[in-house]
């Protein structure tokens, strides 16, 4: 059985991971769009 604190930590970590993944994907798309225009090529 997880203690309540551990459950809250797990929830926080999951939210953090989702947020970071979303930001990472947005950045990746942003750079890919820029790359198509030849700025980073």
C-alpha positions in Angstrom: 0.0 0.0 0.0 1.3 3.4 -0.9 1.2 6.1 1.8 -0.8 9.2 1.0 2.4 11.3 0.6 3.8 8.8 -1.9 0.6 8.9 -3.9 0.7 12.7 -4.0 4.4 12.5 -5.1 3.5 10.1 -7.9 0.7 12.3 -9.1 3.0 15.4 -9.0 5.7 13.5 -10.9 3.2 12.3 -13.5 1.8 15.9 -14.0 5.4 17.2 -14.3 6.3 14.5 -16.9 3.2 15.3 -19.0 4.0 19.0 -18.8 7.6 18.6 -19.8 6.7 16.2 -22.6 4.1 18.7 -24.0 6.6 21.5 -23.8 9.3 19.3 -25.5 6.9 18.4 -28.3 5.9 22.0 -28.8 9.5 23.1 -29.0 10.3 20.2 -31.4 7.5 21.2 -33.7 8.6 24.9 -33.5 12.1 24.1 -34.5 10.9 21.7 -37.3 8.7 24.4 -38.8 11.7 26.9 -38.6 13.9 24.3 -40.2 11.6 23.9 -43.2 12.2 27.6 -43.8 15.9 27.0 -43.8 16.9 28.9 -40.7 18.4 26.0 -38.9 19.6 24.0 -42.0 
